[in-house]
Amino acid sequence: MAAQPSEPFITPEEYLVRDRMADFKSEYIAGEVLAMSGASGRHETIVVNLTRDLSNALRRKPCKPKGGNLRVRVRSANFLYPDLTVVCGEPNYADGEYLDTLLNPSVIFEILSGSTESKDRGPKWRLYQQIESLEHYVIINQDMARVEIYTRHNDVDWLVHTEEGLSGAFSLSAIDVTLSLAELYEDVALAPDILND
């Protein structure tokens, strides 16, 4: 989902109060509130497929998927809405009352579109790298069968692997899961491209 600037520079506390009462989600980066726009049919189908595949693969394991309505806090003053997260062990929330702001994701998934690409690759990715618990950042293209997997190598370096084409698959070592692109893109009307097999 794309974000549009709505109003600049309110406090994190003001943002949380407003976001919890709002009819739509907004992200909060460095004091600026960014309203989220609606998602496409492709985006939503990929979210459903990804949730299904992760739920099946992680049954009876200590890691669990969490949906896109769960906010992730980075440091003390940035609040983001990934499309999907995976948490290993006990979820750590910013407060004990709402349980709506996660602090310890192990994997973050973002579904890329033309309107979100610069943000998902830019400010959000820079912020996500600061989450100590994060082991993988996965960018899924909604228009073609293409997935980029960023894996933490050490405190500052990340390794990237790109998987393309419906015959491909990718592994997330931190949660011991392998996902098939054919299943991830099942029922998704992909744009014509040689990568889509």
N, C-alpha and C positions, 0 to 999 in steps of 0.2 A: 504494500500500500504506500502511496506517495504521501509525503507530508508537506503541508503548506504553512508558511509563517502566519500565525493568527494574532498574537500580541506579544511584544517583546518584554523581557526582563521583569519577571515576577519572582518571588522567593520560592524555593522548593516546597515549603509548607503550603503556600497559596496554591501552587500547582497541584499538589496532591489532593487538597480539599476540592478544588474545581474538577479535577479529572475523575474523582470518585463519584461526583454527582452528575457528570456530563452524559449526554446521550451518545457521544462519539469519543473515540480515543484521541489523545494528543501525546506527543513525546515532549520531553523537556531536556534541552541541551544547552548548557552554559547560560542559564537564565532565560532562554527563549523558548516559548511554547510553539510547537509545530503540530498543527492539526493533521490527522491522518485522513486520507481520502479512501473511498471504497475500493474493493478488490475486484479483479476480473473473474470470469468463470474459470479460466485456466488456473489462476492462482488458487482459487478455492478447491478445485479438483485435486491439485497437487497437495494442498494442505491435508485434505481428507486421506489421500493415498499414503502420504508420509506418516500421518498419525496412525493409520491402520498397520503399516509395515513396522513401524517402531514399536507399537503396542504388542504386536505378535512376537517380534524378535526379543523384546525385553521382559516377556512374561516370566515370572518367578526369578527375576534378576534384581539386583539392588538399584538399578537405574530405571527411571520412569520418564516418559514424555509429558510435557506440560504445554497447554495450548497458548494461542496467540493473545489471549486476554490477560495473561500474566505479565506484569511489568517487570523489567530487570533494572536494578539500580547499579550504576557504575560510579564508584567513589561516593561522595555524599550528595552531589547536586546534578546528576544526569539520570534521566529515567527514559528507558527505551522499551518498545514493544516488538520483540522478535516474532517472526511468524510461528516458530516452535522452538522449545528448548527441551533438553534432557537434563535431569538432575540425578546425580548418583548419591546414594545415602539419604540422609535426612535433609529435606529442603530447609534452607536458612532464609527466613523472611526478615524484612526491615523492621517490622513491628509484629507484636503478638495478637493484635486486635483484628486487622483486616486480612492478613495473609495474602496480600495481592502484589507484593513487591519482592521479587526473588533476588538473593544476593550471590548464590553459588551455582550457576549453571555450569554443566560440564561440556555441553554441546549447544550451539546456537545455530538455527537454520533461518536463512532469509531467502525469500523467493523474489527473484529479480524481475523487474519490468523496466521499460524505458523511463518511466517517471521516478523510479526508486534507485536506479543503478548508481548514480553519483553519490547519493547519501549512503547506500549500503556498502560501497567500496571506499568511501571517504570518511566522514565524521563518525558514523556508527562503527565501522571497522576499527578505527583508531581507539575509540572508547572500549570496544569489546576486548581489545588486546590487554587492557588494564585489569581485567577480571582474573584474579589468581587461579580460580577453579577451572577456568575455561581451557579445554584441551583441543576442541575442534570448532572451527567456524565454517559452515557449509552454505555456499551460495548456489541456489538452484535457479536456472534460467527458465522462465515460463513459456518462452516462444520456441525454443529448440532444446533437444535432448543434450544438455550440457550442465555439468555440476563441477564446481570448484571446491576443493576441500583444503582448508588451511589447518595444519596440525602444529601444535606448540612443540618446538624443538628444545628451547631453553627459555630463560627469562625474557629474552629480547627477540629471538629468531623464530620464525614460523616457516614450515615447509608447505609448499603448495602442490597439489596434484589435481589435474583436470581430467574428467571422464566425459567422453562424448559418444553419442550414438545409443540407440535403444538396446544394443547388444551388450552394453557395458554394465559394470557394477563398481561399487566403491565400498571400502571398509573404513570403519571408525574404530580404531584400536582401543581407545579409552573406554568404550562401552561394548566392545567385542561384538560388533554388528556389521554385516555386509548387506548393502541395499542394491537392488536391481533397478536400473534406469527404466526398463520395460514396465516394471510394476509401479515405479514412481510416476511415470507419465501415462499410466493406463487411463483411457477415456479422455485424454487431453488432446484437443485439436491443435497440433503443433503447426507452426508456419512451415511452408515447404522449404526444405534444406537438405543438403546431402548428409548432414550429421544425423538426421532423424531416421536413418535406415529405411 
